[in-house]
Amino acid sequence: MSLLDYFRSTKSNNASLAKERLQIIVAHERGSRNSPDYLPQLKQDILAVIAKYVNISEEQVTVEFDNSDDIAVLELNVTLPDSK
């Protein structure tokens, strides 16, 4: 393996990593395209209420909206810390 091969493989690895990250971002944007405008504020409000009682970070709360057929579903997932 020559020195040039090392740089080529690094470039290839960086390119595949960038492509993977871009796919994640596009999938996230597609998922949030049909969601209501108030969803980010709703997440912040829910986080503020939970934070009054439990020490929690924003990453531990996810709010998702699914509107399929005749049913709209608002899904809230909260990962609570272990009680000690």
C-alpha positions in Angstrom: 0.0 0.0 0.0 1.5 3.3 -1.1 1.1 6.6 0.5 -1.3 7.7 -2.2 -3.6 4.7 -1.5 -3.9 5.9 2.1 -5.2 9.3 1.0 -7.6 7.7 -1.5 -9.1 5.4 1.1 -9.4 8.3 3.6 -11.2 10.3 1.0 -13.5 7.4 0.2 -14.3 6.9 3.9 -15.0 10.6 4.4 -17.3 10.6 1.3 -19.3 7.6 2.5 -19.6 9.1 6.0 -20.8 12.4 4.5 -23.3 10.5 2.3 -24.6 8.6 5.3 -25.0 11.8 7.3 -26.8 13.5 4.5 -29.2 10.6 4.1 -30.1 10.9 7.8 -30.7 14.6 7.5 -32.9 14.2 4.4 -34.9 11.4 6.1 -35.4 13.6 9.2 -36.5 16.6 7.0 -39.0 14.4 5.1 -40.4 13.1 8.3 -41.0 16.6 9.7 -42.4 18.0 6.5 -46.0 17.1 7.3 -45.8 17.9 11.0 -47.6 20.8 12.5 -45.8 24.1 13.1 -46.4 24.0 16.8 -44.5 20.7 17.3 -41.1 22.1 18.4 -42.8 24.5 20.9 -44.9 21.6 22.2 -41.7 19.6 22.8 -40.1 22.5 24.7 -43.2 23.0 26.8 -43.4 19.3 27.7 -39.7 19.3 28.5 -40.2 22.3 30.8 -43.0 20.6 32.7 -41.0 17.3 33.1 -37.9 19.2 34.2 -39.9 20.6 37.1 -39.9 17.1 38.6 -37.0 15.3 37.1 -33.5 16.3 35.9 -33.8 15.6 32.1 -32.2 16.8 28.9 -33.7 17.6 25.6 -32.3 14.5 24.0 -34.4 12.3 26.3 -37.7 13.7 24.9 -38.9 12.9 21.4 -42.2 14.1 19.9 -43.4 12.7 16.6 -46.5 13.3 14.5 -47.9 10.8 12.1 -50.9 11.7 9.9 -51.9 8.7 7.9 -55.4 8.0 6.4 -58.0 9.3 8.8 -55.9 9.1 11.9 -53.5 11.6 13.4 -51.1 10.3 16.0 -49.0 12.3 18.3 -46.3 10.1 19.9 -44.3 11.3 22.9 -41.4 9.3 24.2 -39.6 10.3 27.4 -36.6 8.4 28.7 -36.6 9.0 32.5 -33.4 8.6 34.5 -33.1 5.7 36.9 -34.3 6.6 40.4 -31.7 6.3 43.1 
